[in-house]
Amino acid sequence: MDFFKTEFLSYIIEPPVRTILLAAVTIIIVVFLLRKLLHTFFSKASFIEARKVNTMEAMLYSFINYAAVLSFIFIVLSEWIEIGRILAGAGVLGIIVGFGAQSLIKDFFSGLFLLYEKQLHKGDFITLNNDHHGIVEDIGLRFLKIREWSGKLLTISNGQINTIENYNFEHMRVIEHITTNFNEDPRKVVQVLEEACVRLNEELHEYLKKDLKGEIIEPFQVYGMSSLNDEHRGYQYTVIGLVHDLVYWTASKETRYILAEAMYDHKIAMAEQRVELNSKEDLS
């Protein structure tokens, strides 16, 4: 037992192993201190919006982690390989590595552009590539993570992101379409919708977007008749209102409920889907 202990200690104090262990401990301590420093700074950065703070903090954490790993790899390699020779042959090596690391480089720069162009922040509700809907949970230099409605966590490399629809950029417009039966009088329908908008502005006043003076920018209102023949079913009307982005989903749900009540109370018939089937006798 003493023999193995002595051999292990002698192996530990060997210059390469000692250097690597020291580098690992140093890097861990530096990463910990940098993360602690960044967290302290951002927690006191009241002059920056909370979502932007979380986004920058997540991105910088990712950058620190990648830098730490790469530094450790270079330190380990330098114990057995001359880094100078590697750098001297960087021309040939760069071509070889370049082909293999194209996706990595693409992901990295795409992540930088996401941060620089402020396309999204942590906590934003987005639609990704017209396919995935969810809340941004983490933004890294290589990957973006969004939590879908079902609870599933989607991780996608930044280089695969083609389109982003962001529902959290200060304001959103509630747009609700109402399609009525062709037999309903348009004058009556517009009057009912205008009365419903008065109720919407009273009950959902807190959701509406306001300017610096506290005045409503765009109240709930009847935009007008948006279709004379909505898919061959009836007349279509549209109600709109500008609300704060963070309450958009709640405002939309309550708007639909109030409009449905108004239609029901005034006995306005909504459009119904009709399917016509032709028998063989009709065709003959």
N, C-alpha and C positions, 0 to 999 in steps of 0.2 A: 504493500500500500504506500509506504514511504517512497518507494522507487518511482511509482507512477506520479506521486505528488511532486517529487523533485523534477521529473521529466516535464511535467506540465508547467511548473514555474519557470524552468529554464526556457521552455518554448515561448512563454508569455513575454519574457524579457528580451527575446530576440529583437533586433532593431526593426525589421519590417512589421512584425506583429505589434510591437509597442507603438510604432508610428500610426498604424491603422487604428488601433484601439483609442489612442489619444485623439486622433482626428474624428473618430465617430462620436466620442464623448463631447468634444469641442463643438462639433456641428449640431448635436442634439441640444446643447446648452444655448448656442447662438440662435437656433430656430425658436426655442422656447422663449428666449428673451425678446426676439423680434416680434413674435406673435403677441406676447404680453404687452409690448410697447405699442404696437398697432391697435390692439384692442382698447388700451387706455386712451390713446389719442382719439379714436373714432367715437368712443363712448362720451367724450367731452366735446365732440365737434357738433355743437348745436346749430352752427351756421349752415350745415349741410342737411338736406332732407334725409329722413331715416332710411328710405329704400335705397338711395344712392350710397349712403354709408355702408349698408349691408353688402351691396354689390361690390364696391371697391375693396372692402375688407376681405370678401370671399376670393376675389381675383388676386389680391396681393398674397393671401395665404397660399393659394395655388402656386404662385410664382416662387415664393420662398421654398416651398416643398420641392419643386422641380430643381431649383438652384442648389439646394442642399444635397439632393441625390446625385446630381451631376458632379458636384464638387467632390463628394466622397468617392465616386467612381474614378475620377482623375487622380486623386490621391493614392488610391489602391494601385492603379496602373503604373503610376510614377515610381513605385517601389521596385518594379521589375522591368519596366519599359521606359526608354528615354522619350519623354513627351516632345522634346525638340525634334527628334527624327519624325515623329508622327506629324507634327506641324509642318515640317519641311516637305513631307509627301502629301500635304493636304490637298494639292491639286488633283492627284489621282484618287486619293481617298475620298475627297469631296464628291467626285463624280459617282463613285461606287455607293457611298452612303446616301447621296442625294436621291438616287432612284428608289432606295429602300425606305427612305424617310419622307417621301413626298406627302403622304397623308398626315404624318406627324407635324410637318411644317405648315401644312394647310390648316390643320386644326388649331395650331398655335396662333397663327396670324388672324384667323377668323375670330378667335377668342379676344384678341387685342382690338379688332375692329368693333366687336360687340360692345366692349367697354368704352372705346373712344367715341363711337357714334351714338352712344346712349340709346340703343335700340330697346333695351329692356333692363329691368332691375329685379332684385330678389323680392318675391312677394307679388309680382305682376301676374295677372291672368292672361295667358297667351294662347294663340292657335299656331301650331308649328307645322309648316309644310302642308297646310290645308288639311291636316290629318289628325293631329294630336292636340288635345285641349287640356290645359292644366295650369297650376300655379308654379312659378319658377322657384325651385327650392335651393338650387346651388348653381353658381356660375364659375367654371374653372377655365384655365387656359386651353384645355383640350376637350372638356366635356361640359354639356349643359344638362341639368337634371330638372325635370318637371313632374310634379305630383298630379296625376290625372284624377278626374272626379271619382272614379272607382276606388281610389286609394293606391293604385299601381304607380310605382316610381319609374319614369321613363328616363333613361340615360342615352343621350345621343351626342356623337362627336360634333364639334363646332363646324367642321368642314362639310358635314351633311346637311347643314341648315340652309335652306333655300329661301323660304318666306317666313316672316314673323308677323302675326296680327296681334298687336298689343292693345288690350282693353283698359290699360291703366296709364293713360297719359293726361292727367289732370281733369279731363272731362269726357263724358260719353253722351251721345244723344239717344234717348229712348225713342224708338220708332215702332209704332204699333199699327198694323193694317187691319181694317175691319171690312169684311165683304158681306153685303146684305143681298137679300133676294131682289130680283128685278122689279117685283111688284111694290117695293117699298118706296115711298115718296122721298126723293133726295133732300127736299127742303126740311122735312121732318127729321130725317136722319142727321143732317148737319146741325140742326137746332139741339137735338139730344146730345150730340157729341160736344157741342160748345158748352152746354150745361155741365157735362161730365168733366170738361177741362177746368171749369170753375172749381169744382169739387177737388180735382187733382191738385190744383195750385194751392188750395187751402190745406188739404190733408198731407200732401207731400212737399210742403214748402221748404222743409229743412234739407231735402235731397237736391233741390235745384241749385245750379251753379250761379254764383254771385260774383260781381266785380269787387274792386277794392273799396267801393263806397257801400257795399252791402246790398246793392240793387240786383235783382234777378236779370241775368243776361238774356235768357230765352225761356219764358214760361211754357207750360203745357198749352198747346193750341191745336186747332184743326188745320192741318196743312192743306187739305182740300181733297177733291176726288182724284185719286191716283190711277184709276183704271175704270173705263166704261164697261169693260167686259173681262173681268178677272177669271181667266181660264174657263170662259163660257159658263160662269156660275152666277155672276151678279156684279153690282157696282162696288168698287173698292174705295174706301176712305182711309186717310192716314192721319194719325195723331202723333205729335212730336213734343219733346221737351229736353232741355239740356241739363244734365245732372252731374254731380261729382262722380268720378270714376270708381271710387271705393264703395259707393252705394248703388251702382248701376243695376246689379242683379235684383236687389231688393226693390228698387224703384220700378223696374220692368214688371216684376211679379204683381206688385200692388196696382200698377197702372192697368194691367190686363184684367185684374179682378174688378176694379171700379168700372171699367168700360163694359165688362160682361154684365154687371148689375144694371147699368144704365140701359143696355139693350133689352134686358129681360123685363125691367120695370115698365118700359114703354112698349112692350110687346112688338119689338122690331124683329122680323124674321131674318135670320142669318142665312147665307147661301148654303146649299147642300150639294154634295157630290151626287151626280146622276150618272147612272150607267145604263145605256140602252143596248138591249140584246135583240138581234134580228133572227127570227126563225127561218128555217129553210123555205117555208111556204111564202114568207114575205119576200124572200129573194127571188122566188120563181114568179 
